[in-house]
Amino acid sequence: MSALLQVSGLEVAYGPVRAVRGVDLEVHQGEIRAILGANGAGKSSIIRAIMGLVKPRGGTVAFGGQALHKLLPHKVNEWGIAWVPEGRQVFSTLTVEENLLIGAFSRRHGQATDARQQQVMDMFPTLRERRTQLAGSLSGGEQQMLAIGRALMSNPRLLLMDEPSLGLAPKVVRSLFDLAQEIRARGISILMAEQNARQALRVADYAYLLEVGEIRGGGSAREMEASETIRRVYLGG
Amino acid sequence: MEQFVQQLVNGIMAGSTYAVVALGFGLVFSVMRVVNLAHPEIFMIGAYAAFVVISGLHVPDAGLDVPAAVALFLGVLFVAMLTTGAAGLVLERLVIRPTRGTYILTPFIATAGVSIALQNSAQRLFGPDPVHVPSVIPPNTFIVGGVRVTSMQLVTFLTAVAIMLALRYYVHSTRWGRATRAVAEKPDVAAACGVNVNLVSQLTVGIASIMAGAAGVALGLLYTSAAPFMGLLYGLKSFICMLVAGNRHIEAIMAVGLLLGVVEAMVTGYISSNLRDAVAFALLLAVLFFRPQGLFGSYEV
């Protein structure tokens, strides 16, 4: 079965700095795949390159057979990929409802969008409560829910999550990863960049290890959990 | 007391056009982080467009009855807005988009160049002296409760209010207006949500230009003249309004525009008309000193 997302030989550089060096990775339909690595390893750059926010210096990104690496972000979104940025990045001057509506911008506004909005608010009742509040007034955990809900509004086939657990309280982090499983259960694939290896491996099907821009290893979640390197460096023994 | 109210009314009337031009500046700046220095010249194009249409139709000076006058006014407005809107779109595509980026001075300098080119073109086409724009609206003066308001002042004010209400509606209640606010705050995230940022930029410059054109028509008719350099002082004051208000809320820019008009009127009425133009700069200095992010806050630049 061919992969939903296929990244080959990805090169991302910022001036003279090569942040991503020849990365190959893929995500299959219905999977959660994680990119594990320390701060500055290049995880975000990979996510941004897939989304079209940064132009890769080399390599290709294919999604359902469609080449994405030359497209602008709004086109990538139209093709079915949505982004949950690092640090939430909700539109703080827009209301919760307006944030969700922007998430659906690529889809014509109509009954489908309204239905989708209800679905998302069913998933996150707090958002329904705070519908008319400015997004900037929400707590960190609530903003994370909003960021995810906003991404889901475009009916994506693939969700890119960049460091979703960053800055969140431990209890919230746990429920966040449970949520990822729920999203997978609805048929949406996820590629997540995460520093929190323990939680990521709990829910992922497959994980890659990224160090200084290169993939140093990959395997099923169980394999990765069992590996010596991972245990020592990322799981604290 | 009567004089106070009179000056207040005069000030609000004048300030409403400052507000419209300032909104154009503010819109483009907050959405694109670009200072469009050619914006006042677009305003000037609006005034000249009114001149061309009205003198081209050989309309006698204030010789029309009210319904015909209103129809002509709206027609002139429409043509001018079309012209300036188109000019804005061309400006965006040819000058702003290629120079937009991380360095804020590049589009600043590029649009400054365009502004000089436009001023000199107007001088070439129409001569360096102000041209007479026949006043279309019959020159009635209404006296309400001791306050005099001319019909042209009223028309200018109502036009400005209509434009500001339309803009507010667009920004707050439409899909593209929402997208515009999102792009103003976080363009990358907006793009990833499916918003075509280039299109929003074009729309924004187009709207700002249409607004400037309308203000140009109103002012050209109010002072019955259009001149190549009319954009300079007016544009500068409007720009100051934008700086003073901050670029976060469009209502703030509207309020500061009106405020400037009122304070100028007060200074003219109670102190001296020579000091009128100094008001804007004094206000700017005060704000830069005490609250540089603008009275009502700004997005990061």
Interface residues (C-beta under 8 A of the other chain):
Chain A: M51 G52 L53 L72 P73 H74 V76 N77 E78 A82 W83 P85 Q89 F91 S92 T93 L94 E98 L101 I102 G103 A104 F105 S106 R107 H109 R150 S154
Chain B: R175 R178 A179 R181 A182 E185 K186 D188 V189 A190 A191 A192 C193 G194 V195 N196 V197 N198 R248
